[in-house]
Amino acid sequence: MSEFPEFPQLETAHKSSGEVYDHVQRAFHWIMAIIIIVAVLLGLWASFLIPGTPLRRALLEVHKSFGMISLLLIVPRIAYRLLVPGPTELAHGTALTRAAAHGGHLLLYILMIVMPVSGYLFSGAGGYSLPFFGLFSWPRIVPQDDALSKLGQAIHDWAAWVVYAMLLVHVAAVVVHEVFTPHSALARMLPSWKRRSDP
């Protein structure tokens, strides 16, 4: 059972084995994990600074840039996930825990869309900058509207708390798999690690 509906799946050289994710899936996972963690840390840092200060503005410029990269990557990531199967599920666990895992994965995908879109809405409708690492500015495709900007800000702020919680849950789940079960979930995303034998 997958967190996504079943679609015709591609038979490619990148297809995951029964044990680990393929190299494209691993690349998407770790690249986006780094981008999201950096964006979260920059956003948190900026939230403790006085509005309007040069450091806060600089941090938010980079924060926005990473956010837009994550939005661009999520589309091919979801497409690849739908078309190319992942490895088989780990055998242990109840139906409830597996359903919770699928629900958590789906929520993470939703957040990876909601966060950058709401951030863009907040900045675009508020007349704020839409930078990409100082190289260029993204097109402003929403009208400048204070109410729309505040809506984007509210969604972004509340969704950020959900992101913090989901990241903690995600890390905790990996730790539980590594410490308390005979199956290594992390090894499926890091195939170079020595896999533990099933009992």
Salt bridges, closest charged atoms under 4 A:
GLU3 OE1 - ARG81 NH2 3.72
GLU3 OE1 - HIS102 ND1 3.75
GLU11 OE2 - LYS15 NZ 3.20
GLU19 OE1 - ARG195 NH2 2.71
GLU89 OE1 - ARG98 NE 3.82
GLU89 OE2 - HIS102 NE2 2.71
ASP146 OD2 - LYS150 NZ 3.30
ASP198 OD1 - HIS183 ND1 3.01
